[in-house]
């Protein structure tokens, strides 16, 4: 089983709607509730388990190094070399999603919940575009840009496909529990990654027969 373009677009649409709703009605009260009721150590522990193998604790692009090593190892192996196009698409999407999200962070100028709670609470966006970079969530993007393409370009067991969708939300939940991100930061990141993955799969489906037809066309 893998994620179809239709499923990816449904996920992108659903998370976009949740993002808009959360910005209007959920983000502020959730941040205040978590600030009063929860110890961020829960989120810290969850994120430590997730961050360690991805080397995110070492550098924000640590996951690209890990992914590159894995992909290179698979491409060297004759048994897995035929997965080359899918593997390269996965790496390209990981980089593309993260670059786009980094640009969106600078444009949105959104403060983190912990920062917002220290202000007068008058606004969350366009606060300081040089340092306020909460929207969308970088941690969520880091994992969504790997696991959504993985579930899209490779045939996985049904449970593994579902897990690939769940993992980015678990990462986002950890960041929410830390009060490092609003709910909409997480769902916004998933929406971006799902939309770009759907676009990449659609482009690949169109490009493959187009290239095949031209490469096999008899010269006049």
DORO-656685 format. One line per 10 residues: number of its first residue (from 1); their letters; for each residue x, z, y of N, C-alpha, C, O. Coordinates in pm, 1 decimal. Atoms other than C-alpha are relative to their C-alpha. Layout:
// residues N
NUM	A	X/Z/Y/X/Z/Y/X/Z/Y/X/Z/Y | ...;
//
This chain:
// residues 220
1	XXXXXXXXXX	84.7/0.0/-119.6/0.0/0.0/0.0/88.3/0.0/124.7/191.2/67.5/129.7 | -66.7/-7.1/-128.9/113.1/-69.4/353.6/-103.4/-9.4/112.2/-219.3/-43.7/88.9 | 90.6/1.5/-114.2/-37.3/-49.5/700.4/-19.6/-142.7/48.4/77.2/-214.7/72.9 | 31.2/132.9/-50.7/-213.2/-365.5/813.0/-2.3/2.5/153.0/-2.5/108.8/214.9 | 9.8/9.3/-145.6/-227.0/-491.6/1170.5/-129.6/66.0/47.7/-131.6/133.7/150.5 | 128.0/-60.3/-37.4/-592.0/-385.8/1180.1/9.5/152.4/3.1/-37.4/215.4/97.9 | -15.0/-145.6/5.7/-507.4/-28.2/1074.7/86.8/50.9/113.9/56.6/153.5/174.9 | -88.7/-40.7/-108.5/-224.0/-8.7/1325.7/-71.3/-5.6/134.7/-55.4/84.0/217.6 | 74.0/11.5/-125.6/-447.4/-130.6/1607.5/-107.5/108.3/11.0/-133.4/160.3/119.6 | 97.4/-109.4/0.0/-714.0/120.2/1506.0/67.7/132.5/36.0/13.9/212.2/112.8;
11	XXXXXXXXXX	-74.0/-121.5/-31.3/-453.1/396.3/1516.3/40.6/1.8/147.2/30.4/105.1/213.4 | -38.9/8.0/-140.8/-327.8/276.5/1855.1/-119.4/25.0/91.8/-107.8/96.5/191.3 | 119.9/-18.6/-83.2/-681.4/261.3/1996.4/-48.2/144.3/-3.4/-83.4/201.8/99.6 | 47.9/-138.3/14.1/-778.8/602.3/1858.1/89.5/96.9/76.3/40.1/185.3/146.4 | -91.6/-92.0/-68.4/-465.5/774.8/1989.3/0.3/-22.5/151.2/25.1/70.8/227.5 | 13.2/26.2/-143.9/-505.8/603.6/2327.8/-121.2/72.4/56.9/-113.4/132.8/164.0 | 121.2/-69.8/-44.8/-860.4/739.8/2357.9/21.4/151.1/1.8/-19.6/219.7/95.5 | -28.7/-144.3/4.4/-745.4/1086.0/2250.2/92.1/39.4/114.3/76.8/146.6/172.9 | -93.2/-27.3/-110.1/-464.9/1066.6/2506.2/-74.7/14.5/131.7/-52.6/109.7/206.6 | 78.0/-5.8/-125.1/-706.1/991.8/2790.6/-87.9/124.8/4.1/-97.2/191.3/107.2;
21	XXXXXXXXXX	86.7/-117.9/6.1/-944.6/1265.7/2676.9/81.4/128.5/16.8/39.7/221.0/86.5 | -84.1/-120.3/-6.6/-662.1/1518.6/2635.3/51.1/23.5/141.6/54.5/137.4/188.1 | -48.0/-16.0/-137.2/-523.3/1451.2/2983.1/-108.3/63.2/87.2/-80.1/149.1/170.7 | 109.6/-47.5/-84.1/-865.1/1518.2/3133.8/-49.9/139.0/-39.3/-86.7/217.8/47.8 | 71.3/-119.9/43.0/-988.0/1808.3/2922.1/78.6/99.3/-86.8/39.8/215.8/-95.4 | -64.0/-84.9/100.1/-736.6/1949.9/2671.2/136.0/54.6/44.7/167.3/171.0/20.3 | -139.9/-35.0/-26.1/-381.3/1956.3/2806.7/16.6/132.9/74.0/90.9/220.4/29.6 | -17.7/-120.9/-82.1/-415.8/2224.5/3074.7/-44.3/127.1/-71.7/33.3/222.3/-79.4 | 40.2/-123.5/69.5/-623.5/2479.6/2880.3/83.1/29.2/-124.2/107.4/145.8/-155.5 | -83.2/-21.0/118.3/-412.9/2426.0/2565.9/134.2/60.0/39.2/183.0/150.9/-28.0;
31	XXXXXXXXXX	-128.9/-52.7/-44.6/-89.7/2489.4/2757.1/-12.2/146.9/39.2/75.1/227.6/7.3 | 19.7/-139.8/-40.6/-229.3/2810.2/2905.7/-23.0/89.2/-121.6/28.2/200.9/-127.9 | 28.6/-77.7/120.4/-358.0/2927.4/2567.3/126.8/26.3/-79.6/151.8/138.9/-122.5 | -123.0/-15.6/77.0/-28.2/2865.0/2391.2/98.2/91.5/71.6/172.2/166.0/7.3 | -90.7/-85.5/-76.1/161.8/3036.9/2669.7/-33.7/147.5/-18.3/54.9/233.0/-16.2 | 42.7/-139.3/14.5/-43.2/3352.9/2619.0/0.1/47.9/-144.2/26.8/165.3/-169.8 | 32.1/-45.1/134.9/-104.8/3356.4/2244.2/109.3/-24.7/-104.0/118.8/49.8/-201.5 | -90.2/38.6/108.7/176.7/3190.6/2050.2/146.1/19.0/37.2/185.9/0.7/152.2 | -143.9/-10.2/-15.1/544.7/3256.7/2003.2/60.2/-136.6/-33.9/35.2/-188.2/-142.9 | -54.9/133.8/28.5/738.2/2926.5/2030.7/93.9/-5.3/-118.6/137.0/-113.7/-157.7;
41	XXXXXXXXXX	-91.3/-0.2/113.8/956.8/3036.8/1739.4/-57.3/-80.1/-117.0/18.2/-135.6/-196.8 | 62.0/78.9/107.2/704.0/2871.5/1504.6/36.1/-147.0/17.0/79.8/-212.7/-77.5 | -36.2/138.6/-26.7/757.4/2535.1/1669.9/148.7/-23.7/-13.4/191.0/-129.3/-60.4 | -145.1/12.0/11.7/1131.9/2597.6/1686.0/41.5/-18.4/-146.0/125.3/-103.0/-177.4 | -34.7/6.3/141.7/1149.0/2652.3/1310.2/-41.8/-133.8/-60.9/34.0/-194.5/-136.5 | 48.0/128.5/51.1/938.1/2344.3/1231.6/91.8/-112.8/44.6/127.1/-200.2/-34.5 | -79.9/108.5/-54.7/1147.8/2125.6/1457.3/143.2/2.7/-53.8/204.5/-102.5/-72.4 | -135.8/-10.1/53.5/1479.5/2256.6/1325.5/8.1/-68.6/-136.2/103.7/-140.8/-164.4 | 2.8/61.4/132.6/1384.6/2149.5/973.0/-5.6/-152.3/10.9/55.3/-223.5/-69.0 | 17.1/144.4/-16.2/1288.2/1803.7/1100.1/119.4/-63.1/68.7/163.0/-172.0/31.4;
51	XXXXXXXXXX	-108.8/55.7/-80.2/1569.5/1753.4/1349.7/132.1/-8.4/-74.3/210.6/-100.5/-51.9 | -132.2/-9.2/63.0/1858.3/1848.4/1125.5/41.8/-128.2/-71.7/149.9/-179.6/-43.0 | -44.7/122.0/69.1/1863.3/1543.1/891.5/6.6/-121.6/91.1/79.2/-216.6/61.9 | 0.0/114.4/-91.2/1794.0/1308.6/1185.3/110.3/8.6/105.5/126.0/-82.7/186.6 | -109.7/-22.2/-96.2/2090.6/1449.4/1385.8/-48.5/2.7/144.7/30.4/-19.0/236.7 | 51.5/-5.5/-135.9/1861.1/1484.2/1687.5/60.0/118.7/75.5/69.4/116.9/198.2 | -62.7/-116.4/-62.0/2023.7/1821.1/1751.2/137.7/-33.5/55.5/187.6/34.1/145.5 | -133.1/40.1/-42.1/2356.5/1640.8/1793.5/-4.8/-94.0/119.8/73.1/-80.5/214.1 | 14.7/97.3/-107.7/2243.5/1353.2/2015.7/-139.0/-60.4/-9.5/-194.5/-72.5/-118.7 | 136.8/52.4/0.6/1911.3/1202.4/2119.3/-12.4/-131.9/-75.7/-122.0/-168.5/-118.1;
61	XXXXXXXXXX	1.1/122.9/78.3/2010.0/874.9/1947.6/61.3/21.7/-137.2/102.2/-74.0/-202.8 | -56.3/-29.7/130.7/2134.4/1051.3/1635.8/-75.5/-66.5/-113.1/-15.8/-107.5/-212.7 | 80.5/61.6/106.1/1845.8/912.2/1431.7/35.6/-146.6/-18.4/25.0/-199.0/-129.3 | -39.5/140.8/12.1/1963.5/557.1/1509.2/125.8/-12.1/-84.9/138.8/-105.9/-163.7 | -121.6/-0.3/82.4/2303.6/639.3/1357.2/-35.6/18.8/-146.7/14.4/-53.5/-232.9 | 41.6/-25.5/138.1/2139.1/781.8/1043.6/-70.2/-122.2/-56.9/-42.2/-164.0/-169.3 | 73.7/118.1/44.9/1903.4/484.0/1019.7/94.1/-117.3/-22.7/79.4/-190.6/-120.5 | -95.0/109.9/14.4/2189.6/238.3/1072.7/83.1/12.1/-126.2/107.3/-87.6/-194.2 | -78.8/-21.9/121.4/2395.7/393.3/792.8/-82.8/-32.0/-124.0/-34.1/-96.0/-217.2 | 87.6/26.6/115.2/2099.4/380.0/553.1/-24.7/-148.6/-16.5/-15.7/-201.6/-127.2;
71	XXXXXXXXXX	28.1/143.8/4.7/2015.3/20.1/642.1/123.8/-77.3/-43.7/113.9/-168.7/-125.6 | -124.4/67.9/38.6/2379.4/-89.6/613.4/27.5/18.4/-148.7/69.1/-75.5/-216.7 | -20.5/-25.0/142.2/2404.2/75.1/272.1/-92.0/-83.9/-86.9/-50.8/-133.5/-191.8 | 95.7/81.1/76.3/2091.6/-106.0/152.3/35.1/-147.9/6.0/20.0/-219.4/-93.1 | -34.5/141.3/-13.3/2208.2/-441.9/287.9/124.4/-36.0/-81.1/138.2/-148.6/-128.9 | -120.0/24.1/80.9/2541.9/-406.0/111.2/-35.8/-10.9/-147.8/27.8/-85.6/-222.3 | 39.8/-0.2/140.6/2365.2/-342.5/-219.2/-73.0/-129.5/-35.1/-174.9/-159.9/27.0 | 68.4/125.2/39.2/2271.7/-673.7/-389.7/-144.5/23.3/-44.4/-230.1/-63.5/-27.7 | 134.2/-30.6/49.8/1967.4/-503.8/-539.6/-102.1/9.9/113.1/-219.8/-20.0/93.2 | 93.1/-22.1/-110.7/1816.7/-430.0/-197.4/18.5/-98.0/115.2/-48.9/-86.7/217.6;
81	XXXXXXXXXX	-33.0/89.6/-110.3/1958.5/-713.2/12.1/-119.2/-85.4/43.8/-127.3/-125.9/159.7 | 114.5/83.8/-36.4/1633.0/-909.5/0.4/-95.8/69.4/96.3/-186.8/6.3/150.0 | 81.0/-71.4/-97.8/1477.0/-638.2/216.4/57.8/-11.8/141.6/11.7/55.4/233.9 | -68.6/12.6/-127.3/1703.5/-747.7/501.2/-91.1/-19.9/120.8/-79.4/54.9/217.9 | 87.2/20.9/-116.9/1434.3/-887.3/736.6/-83.9/123.1/35.3/-98.4/157.7/152.6 | 80.3/-119.5/-26.4/1214.9/-578.9/695.6/84.6/113.1/57.5/41.3/183.5/148.7 | -87.9/-107.1/-46.5/1507.0/-341.7/746.5/43.2/-23.8/144.3/46.4/69.3/224.8 | -40.7/32.3/-136.5/1623.8/-521.8/1059.4/-117.9/14.5/96.5/-100.0/55.3/211.2 | 118.7/-19.4/-83.5/1266.6/-521.5/1192.3/-23.1/147.8/27.1/-62.2/185.6/137.5 | 16.5/-144.5/-16.7/1251.2/-145.7/1135.9/97.1/53.4/106.3/58.5/130.9/193.7;
91	XXXXXXXXXX	-99.7/-46.0/-97.7/1574.7/-89.1/1330.8/-36.7/-49.5/140.0/-29.0/25.8/237.1 | 36.1/56.7/-130.0/1462.2/-321.7/1610.3/-118.6/73.7/61.9/-120.4/98.9/182.4 | 115.9/-73.6/-51.2/1129.9/-140.2/1641.7/37.6/140.8/42.9/-12.2/190.7/143.8 | -44.7/-134.3/-36.6/1299.6/198.9/1645.2/65.3/-1.7/138.3/35.8/82.2/223.3 | -68.7/9.8/-129.1/1522.1/91.1/1933.1/-98.5/-40.2/110.2/-98.8/18.6/218.3 | 93.9/48.2/-100.8/1245.9/-98.4/2115.8/-99.7/105.3/44.1/-126.2/120.2/163.4 | 96.7/-105.3/-33.6/993.6/185.9/2097.4/65.3/108.4/84.6/6.5/155.5/182.0 | -65.4/-109.2/-72.3/1242.7/442.0/2218.3/43.1/-43.4/139.7/34.9/35.9/233.5 | -34.9/48.9/-133.0/1366.4/225.9/2507.2/-123.8/-8.4/90.0/-119.1/28.2/207.4 | 123.5/9.2/-78.2/1008.7/159.6/2618.5/-49.5/138.2/40.3/-89.9/159.2/154.7;
101	XXXXXXXXXX	45.4/-136.0/-30.4/916.8/527.2/2596.1/89.3/64.8/105.1/40.2/137.3/191.6 | -89.6/-54.0/-102.1/1226.4/620.8/2796.7/-35.9/-53.2/138.4/-30.3/20.6/236.8 | 43.1/56.6/-127.8/1110.5/383.4/3070.6/-130.2/63.4/46.6/-146.7/93.6/164.8 | 128.5/-61.1/-34.8/759.5/527.9/3058.4/18.4/143.6/49.0/-52.7/189.4/138.3 | -28.7/-136.8/-43.5/902.5/878.2/3091.4/38.5/2.5/148.4/-10.9/84.7/225.6 | -43.4/4.5/-138.3/1073.8/783.9/3415.9/-111.2/-38.9/95.6/-117.7/10.1/208.3 | 110.2/44.5/-86.0/764.6/611.8/3551.4/-109.1/105.5/13.9/-170.4/118.0/120.0 | 110.7/-96.9/-2.9/520.7/889.5/3462.4/35.1/125.8/78.3/-52.4/186.6/140.1 | -41.2/-120.0/-72.2/723.7/1175.0/3611.2/-80.5/122.7/-38.0/-119.0/201.1/48.6 | 84.1/-111.5/44.0/533.9/1426.2/3402.3/82.4/122.1/-40.3/181.8/111.1/-112.0;
111	XXXXXXXXXX	-69.7/-123.6/35.9/642.5/1787.3/3373.5/-44.5/47.0/-137.9/-151.1/9.5/-186.6 | 33.6/-61.6/127.7/646.8/1977.4/3047.0/-94.8/118.3/24.8/-97.4/172.8/135.2 | 92.0/-112.7/-19.1/382.4/2248.2/2989.7/68.5/126.0/51.3/17.6/193.1/141.1 | -70.9/-120.5/-42.4/638.2/2526.4/3025.7/41.3/-8.7/146.2/45.1/92.5/216.0 | -35.5/20.2/-140.1/746.1/2376.1/3358.7/-124.6/2.8/88.7/-124.1/60.7/197.3 | 124.2/8.4/-75.6/392.0/2307.5/3474.7/-60.1/138.4/23.6/-116.8/163.9/129.8 | 55.6/-134.4/-13.2/288.3/2669.1/3414.0/69.0/81.2/109.6/13.7/179.7/158.5 | -72.6/-70.1/-106.1/549.7/2779.2/3667.8/-35.1/-52.4/138.9/5.3/5.6/239.7 | 39.1/57.9/-128.5/399.1/2557.8/3940.3/-138.6/47.6/37.3/-196.0/133.9/-29.1 | 136.8/-36.8/-41.2/70.1/2585.0/4125.8/-105.8/-68.4/-86.1/-225.3/-43.8/-69.6;
121	XXXXXXXXXX	94.4/66.0/90.4/-85.5/2364.1/3856.7/-83.4/-107.5/65.0/-189.8/-142.6/14.0 | 79.7/99.2/-70.7/-202.1/2104.2/4105.0/7.9/-138.1/-63.9/-87.6/-215.5/-57.0 | -11.7/130.4/64.5/-68.7/1804.4/3914.3/104.9/5.8/-109.6/194.9/89.7/-108.9 | -90.5/5.1/114.0/111.5/1711.7/3595.3/88.2/-124.8/2.7/197.3/-125.1/-54.3 | -72.3/126.7/-2.7/224.6/1353.7/3667.0/65.2/-23.0/136.2/27.8/38.4/236.2 | -69.4/39.0/-122.1/458.5/1200.8/3926.5/51.9/122.3/75.4/53.0/127.5/198.4 | -49.3/-125.1/-57.6/602.6/1546.2/3980.2/142.7/-18.6/51.3/173.2/11.0/166.9 | -139.0/28.1/-35.8/969.8/1450.5/3980.0/50.5/-103.0/-99.2/86.1/-69.7/-212.2 | -32.0/108.3/93.3/1055.1/1114.5/3830.3/144.3/2.4/-48.6/177.6/-66.6/-144.9 | -139.4/-6.3/42.8/1423.6/1200.0/3802.7/22.3/101.7/-110.9/116.2/88.1/-189.2;
131	XXXXXXXXXX	-21.8/-105.8/100.1/1381.8/1509.8/3584.3/-123.6/31.9/-83.0/-111.2/89.2/-191.2 | 123.2/-27.3/75.4/1016.2/1533.6/3473.6/-26.2/-117.0/-94.1/-71.6/-223.0/-51.1 | 2.4/112.7/95.5/1016.4/1323.4/3156.1/-73.4/38.5/-128.7/-22.4/16.9/-238.6 | 70.4/-49.7/118.6/754.0/1468.1/2922.9/-88.1/-104.8/-66.4/-114.8/-94.3/-186.1 | 97.2/95.6/55.3/523.3/1168.3/2873.9/62.7/-139.0/-11.4/116.9/-192.6/85.3 | 43.3/-53.2/129.9/533.9/1025.1/2611.1/111.3/84.0/-64.7/224.1/89.5/-15.8 | -93.4/-87.9/69.4/703.3/1261.3/2366.8/112.6/-79.0/-67.2/87.4/-168.7/-147.6 | -114.5/67.5/60.4/1054.6/1149.4/2273.2/18.2/34.6/-146.5/50.7/-52.3/-227.4 | -11.9/-40.8/140.6/1063.8/1352.2/1951.0/-101.4/-74.6/-87.4/-67.9/-124.4/-194.9 | 103.9/69.1/76.9/734.0/1201.8/1834.9/33.9/-147.5/-14.3/16.6/-205.4/-121.6;
141	XXXXXXXXXX	-39.7/141.1/3.6/855.7/852.4/1924.5/112.7/-22.1/-99.2/113.2/-120.6/-173.1 | -115.2/11.4/89.5/1179.0/911.0/1734.5/-45.2/-19.2/-144.4/10.6/-101.5/-217.1 | 45.1/6.2/139.5/988.1/961.4/1409.5/-108.7/-105.1/-21.5/-111.1/-170.7/-125.7 | 105.2/101.7/14.6/684.7/737.8/1470.2/59.5/-139.9/-5.7/6.8/-227.1/-74.9 | -61.8/132.5/-4.0/916.4/443.2/1541.4/79.2/-30.8/-126.1/128.3/-142.5/-142.4 | -61.0/23.2/131.7/1069.6/484.9/1195.7/-106.9/-3.8/-108.2/-110.6/-95.9/-189.8 | 93.2/-13.7/111.2/782.9/595.3/976.1/-116.3/-99.6/5.8/-161.9/-145.3/-99.0 | 107.4/99.8/-6.4/510.3/361.3/1106.5/50.4/-138.2/-43.4/-17.5/-203.5/-122.7 | -51.8/126.3/54.1/728.9/48.6/1057.3/31.7/6.8/-149.2/11.7/-90.9/-221.3 | -28.6/-15.7/142.8/838.3/185.6/718.9/-126.4/-20.8/-82.5/-123.1/-86.9/-186.3;
151	XXXXXXXXXX	126.5/13.9/72.1/474.0/207.3/610.3/-65.1/-135.4/22.6/-162.0/-169.8/-45.0 | 56.4/130.8/-31.7/405.1/-136.1/759.6/70.6/-112.3/-74.4/5.5/-201.6/-128.5 | -78.3/110.9/55.6/685.9/-355.3/626.4/38.9/18.4/-145.8/95.2/-72.3/-207.2 | -34.9/-25.8/139.6/730.0/-194.0/285.2/-123.7/47.9/-75.9/-203.3/125.8/-23.5 | 110.1/-43.7/85.5/481.1/-149.0/1.9/34.5/136.3/-58.5/125.6/147.9/-140.5 | -25.5/-137.0/44.1/469.8/225.5/-59.2/-118.4/51.5/-80.4/-228.1/-3.3/-70.6 | 115.6/-66.1/62.3/256.2/447.0/-280.7/-96.1/47.5/109.6/-55.0/76.6/221.9 | 101.5/-36.2/-99.5/-68.4/537.7/-106.6/31.9/131.8/68.8/18.6/143.9/190.6 | -28.7/-131.1/-59.2/34.7/899.9/-57.3/116.7/-8.1/98.2/117.2/60.9/200.1 | -116.3/14.3/-87.7/367.8/792.0/97.7/-38.7/-68.0/131.5/13.1/-33.1/237.6;
161	XXXXXXXXXX	48.3/66.7/-121.2/190.4/561.2/342.8/-71.2/99.6/90.3/-50.8/100.4/211.7 | 69.2/-102.5/-78.8/-33.6/847.0/452.0/99.4/98.2/61.1/83.6/140.2/175.7 | -99.3/-93.5/-51.4/267.0/1075.0/487.9/76.5/-60.3/118.6/112.1/11.3/212.2 | -69.6/65.5/-110.7/438.1/819.5/713.2/-81.1/8.4/129.3/-24.1/11.4/238.4 | 85.8/-14.9/-117.9/140.1/846.4/948.4/-5.0/146.0/44.3/-11.3/175.3/163.7 | 13.6/-143.2/-31.2/124.4/1225.9/927.9/126.9/57.7/62.9/118.3/140.6/153.5 | -126.6/-59.9/-44.8/495.6/1300.7/988.7/14.5/2.0/152.5/49.0/107.0/206.7 | -14.9/-6.0/-145.4/500.2/1197.1/1359.9/-91.9/104.0/65.4/-54.1/166.5/164.4 | 90.8/-100.3/-55.8/197.0/1419.8/1425.7/50.6/141.4/-27.6/32.1/231.1/54.7 | -58.3/-131.5/30.7/369.6/1713.0/1252.0/112.9/31.2/98.4/124.2/143.1/148.3;
171	XXXXXXXXXX	-106.7/-17.2/-98.8/672.4/1660.5/1476.1/-60.0/32.7/136.2/-13.5/123.1/205.6 | 65.4/-24.9/-127.5/442.9/1643.5/1777.3/-61.3/138.5/6.9/-56.0/204.0/111.0 | 58.5/-134.6/3.9/265.0/1961.3/1669.9/106.3/105.7/26.0/81.7/203.5/96.6 | -109.3/-95.2/-22.9/598.9/2142.3/1661.4/34.3/7.6/147.6/57.6/116.3/200.5 | -30.8/2.3/-142.7/667.2/2033.1/2018.7/-112.5/62.7/83.6/-86.8/126.0/186.1 | 112.8/-63.2/-69.7/318.5/2140.8/2127.5/8.3/151.4/-13.4/-14.6/224.5/83.0 | -9.6/-144.2/23.2/369.4/2483.1/1970.1/116.4/62.0/77.6/115.6/181.9/105.8 | -109.2/-47.7/-84.2/693.0/2512.5/2165.8/-38.7/1.8/147.9/34.9/53.4/232.0 | 43.3/23.0/-138.0/494.6/2434.2/2481.9/99.0/-90.2/73.7/119.2/-78.6/194.6 | -91.5/98.8/-56.7/746.0/2155.3/2535.1/-71.2/-130.8/30.0/-20.2/-213.2/105.9;
181	XXXXXXXXXX	78.0/120.6/-23.3/478.3/1883.8/2529.1/-148.6/31.8/0.0/-195.2/121.0/-70.9 | 145.5/-4.6/4.0/111.0/1844.7/2606.8/-48.8/-81.8/-119.7/26.1/-161.4/-176.4 | 59.0/76.3/111.3/-121.8/1707.1/2338.5/7.2/-149.6/27.8/40.0/-227.9/-61.3 | 1.8/143.0/-33.3/-146.7/1374.7/2522.1/138.8/-62.5/-4.9/150.9/-183.3/-25.4 | -135.9/53.4/12.8/233.6/1338.8/2523.0/24.1/-49.6/-142.6/86.5/-153.5/-164.4 | -17.9/33.1/141.7/224.9/1332.4/2143.2/-84.0/-120.7/-39.9/-32.9/-215.9/-98.9 | 87.4/111.6/37.9/-75.2/1104.2/2097.7/37.3/-127.5/74.9/22.3/-237.6/21.7 | -45.0/117.1/-74.4/55.7/874.0/2370.2/118.1/-66.9/-66.3/125.7/-189.7/-70.6 | -117.3/55.2/69.7/383.6/831.2/2182.3/-41.1/-74.9/-126.0/11.0/-182.8/-154.2 | 47.4/67.0/121.6/201.9/746.1/1859.0/-69.8/-130.6/35.5/-53.2/-230.6/-34.3;
191	XXXXXXXXXX	70.2/121.5/-43.1/-16.3/494.0/2045.9/97.8/-112.2/32.3/75.6/-226.9/-6.3 | -101.0/100.1/-36.0/290.4/314.1/2184.6/65.0/-57.6/-125.8/77.3/-179.4/-139.4 | -68.7/45.4/121.7/465.2/297.5/1846.4/-92.4/-80.6/-90.4/-50.2/-180.5/-148.5 | 95.1/73.7/83.2/152.5/185.6/1660.5/-27.5/-138.5/58.2/-34.6/-236.5/-16.0 | 27.1/128.6/-64.6/82.5/-90.2/1914.9/117.9/-95.6/-14.0/98.5/-213.5/-43.3 | -117.7/86.0/12.2/440.1/-222.5/1909.3/22.9/-44.0/-144.5/64.9/-157.0/-169.5 | -14.4/36.1/141.5/449.8/-214.1/1529.2/-101.4/-106.4/-39.0/-68.4/-199.5/-112.4 | 102.5/100.9/26.2/121.8/-408.4/1512.9/40.1/-134.3/59.6/21.6/-238.5/-3.2 | -43.7/124.2/-64.5/260.7/-664.6/1758.5/113.4/-64.8/-78.2/116.5/-186.7/-94.8 | -113.5/53.0/76.4/580.9/-700.1/1555.7/-46.3/-62.1/-131.8/3.0/-167.5/-172.0;
201	XXXXXXXXXX	48.7/54.5/127.0/391.6/-751.4/1230.5/-77.6/-129.6/23.2/-66.4/-223.5/-55.6 | 73.7/122.5/-32.6/162.3/-1009.1/1393.1/95.9/-113.7/32.2/76.4/-227.2/-11.3 | -99.6/101.0/-34.7/461.9/-1191.8/1537.1/72.3/-49.7/-124.3/97.9/-169.3/-138.1 | -67.1/39.2/122.9/634.3/-1188.8/1199.4/-87.4/-87.8/-87.7/-39.4/-184.0/-147.7 | 93.2/79.4/81.4/324.8/-1322.7/1022.9/-14.2/-141.1/55.6/-32.1/-236.6/-19.9 | 8.9/132.5/-61.7/309.6/-1609.2/1272.4/132.4/-75.5/-11.1/134.3/-195.3/-39.3 | -131.0/65.8/-5.5/683.4/-1679.3/1289.2/45.9/-49.9/-136.4/110.8/-154.1/-145.9 | -49.9/38.6/132.9/745.6/-1693.2/913.3/-47.4/-138.5/-42.6/36.3/-221.7/-77.7 | 41.1/136.0/38.0/525.0/-1997.0/834.1/45.9/-105.0/101.0/72.3/-219.4/64.0 | -44.9/94.7/-102.5/625.6/-2157.9/1166.4/144.3/-41.9/-26.6/177.8/-160.1/-19.8;
211	XXXXXXXXXX	-139.5/30.6/29.7/995.3/-2131.1/1079.5/13.4/-75.3/-131.9/91.9/-169.4/-143.1 | -7.7/64.6/131.5/938.5/-2228.2/715.9/-37.2/-147.1/9.9/26.5/-232.8/-51.4 | 45.5/137.8/-14.2/751.4/-2541.3/818.3/107.8/-86.5/65.9/125.0/-202.2/27.8 | -101.1/76.3/-70.0/1031.8/-2650.8/1050.8/131.3/-9.6/-75.8/201.8/-110.1/-67.1 | -123.9/4.3/77.8/1319.5/-2559.7/822.9/-10.2/-92.9/-119.8/90.3/-149.1/-163.5 | 19.9/84.6/118.1/1170.0/-2753.9/532.0/-51.4/-138.4/37.3/-73.8/-222.1/-50.1 | 54.2/130.5/-44.6/1046.0/-3046.6/741.5/103.7/-109.6/-24.2/220.9/-94.2/10.3 | -92.0/113.2/26.0/1198.1/-3378.7/632.4/38.3/-66.8/130.3/-48.6/-93.0/213.5 | -40.5/68.9/-123.1/1403.9/-3542.4/905.7/-53.1/-142.0/0.2/-62.9/-206.4/-104.2 | 51.2/136.9/-10.8/1265.2/-3869.5/1036.1/113.7/-101.5/-8.2/89.6/-222.0/-1.0;
//
